[in-house]
Amino acid sequence: MAPPPPLSSAPAQALDPGAWAADQVAAGLERIAPLAAARTTAVRPQLQRVLDAFAAERVGVHHFSSVSGYGHGDLGREVLDRVVARVLGAEAAAVRLQFVSGTHAIAAALFGVLRPGDRLLALTGRPYDTLEEVIGLRGHGQGSLAEFGIHYDELPLTAAGLVDEAGLEQALAHPTRMVLIQRSCGYSWRPSLTVATIGRLIAQVKALQPDCVCFVDNCYGELVEAQEPTAVGADLIAGSLIKNLGGTIAPTGGYVAGRAALVEQACCRLTAPGIGGEGGTSFDLNRLLFQGLFLAPQMVAEALIGAELVAAVFAGLGFAVHPQPGEPRSDVIQAVRLGTPERLKTVCRAFQAASPVGSYLDPVPAPMPGYASELVMAGGTFIDGSTSEFSADGPLREPFVLYVQGGTHHQHLAIALERALVTLASTALLPA
Ligand SMILES: Cc1ncc(COP(=O)(O)O)c(C=O)c1O
């Protein structure tokens, strides 16, 4: 029988998980330091753009309050719409607390613009999970696009997870009212689309069908790059305020932006034909929306630094990560392929325990409205469900990928990561 190995050959994580985890995170922070500095510097032009928009629209304290009831003539809301349009490089925008989520804003855009008999073509493969019921790919009897006679097709992504640009012409051989481009990877293992790529795709679509509306699901992408899809030809975009643009303090809401006539059509779906964007109080919450927008460039930069740290630490341990450390980013999402449900649950549990709110809660996989798979979520955030604050989640399905996003301070992610590594090491869940 072979003699037992000497104690010193035991892996460091088994000998002292706490010291080992602290070392891993410290090394990760050191590795990302130059990138973190670059991200911090990049806040300045984004913030300047926001400040220029505030100044051009002469934002003042009188815009913080709103009107009750119908919400007609809500000066703060009207000015906020114009400020956001300027920041996004769009003709118009509608920022509304009445949008309950990004999915709702996207649905308003789709239902607002599409009419029975129209064709909708997704250029980025299968859209994000919650849009399946909106389109009618899952569920029935809820009034999906399919039930209203809208034909849906999709151009599958290539094996590398890229848009199949070679197949674009054939996919657009039929008259198409709208193409749907999803900027962020969502819950899929693929690169997020850069704004330059989105601009190139739109130019190709317009060359084939000039009247086709190019719609972009902009969730998680806002302020990550110097320009938004609306500045490179997108006709309409939509997203959530409890993600990037809300700067972690918008209490709820979403936005649509783009060509004024299309924004109005989306608003007609949100409210009613004839009312459109003219109704809907801001509940005296305009200050939070303005202030959130002012904070957003900094919050997005912190989230990006945190994402980089997650990538560096998990890649260093041999896990597959997307994007790779140092790769260009077009959204704030960092995917880590954990490979087993135990690891997914363990990391979510550790992240929850390191959260400011509900640290005592044990995240358990559960069904969630709009999703086919059960989800496990760590979201100890001040705004319920906010993914601009540090949060992580993943569908409980192969290959058990954790999606990490948000974070107001990347040092918070350092604390949470250390906790997760200690637990993974002490429960022997690290790869051999
Ligand atoms: C790409 C993408 N689109 C849309 C959504 C839906 O956003 P919400 O959760 O605000 O409805 C998500 C959510 O994660 C997403 O990742």
PDBQT file of the ligand as one rigid body, heavy atoms in Angstrom, charges set to zero:
ROOT
HETATM    1  C1  LIG A 501     -31.219  40.011 -22.933  1.00  0.00    +0.000 C 
HETATM    2  C2  LIG A 501     -32.358  40.219 -21.979  1.00  0.00    +0.000 A 
HETATM    3  N1  LIG A 501     -33.511  40.729 -22.448  1.00  0.00    +0.000 NA
HETATM    4  C3  LIG A 501     -34.561  40.934 -21.639  1.00  0.00    +0.000 A 
HETATM    5  C4  LIG A 501     -34.506  40.622 -20.308  1.00  0.00    +0.000 A 
HETATM    6  C5  LIG A 501     -35.721  40.804 -19.456  1.00  0.00    +0.000 C 
HETATM    7  O1  LIG A 501     -35.565  41.842 -18.548  1.00  0.00    +0.000 OA
HETATM    8  P1  LIG A 501     -36.513  41.920 -17.267  1.00  0.00    +0.000 P 
HETATM    9  O2  LIG A 501     -36.002  40.927 -16.295  1.00  0.00    +0.000 OA
HETATM   10  O3  LIG A 501     -36.313  43.341 -16.807  1.00  0.00    +0.000 OA
HETATM   11  O4  LIG A 501     -37.884  41.665 -17.706  1.00  0.00    +0.000 OA
HETATM   12  C6  LIG A 501     -33.329  40.100 -19.769  1.00  0.00    +0.000 A 
HETATM   13  C7  LIG A 501     -33.260  39.764 -18.340  1.00  0.00    +0.000 C 
HETATM   14  O5  LIG A 501     -32.313  39.241 -17.802  1.00  0.00    +0.000 OA
HETATM   15  C8  LIG A 501     -32.234  39.879 -20.637  1.00  0.00    +0.000 A 
HETATM   16  O6  LIG A 501     -31.073  39.331 -20.192  1.00  0.00    +0.000 OA
ENDROOT
TORSDOF 0
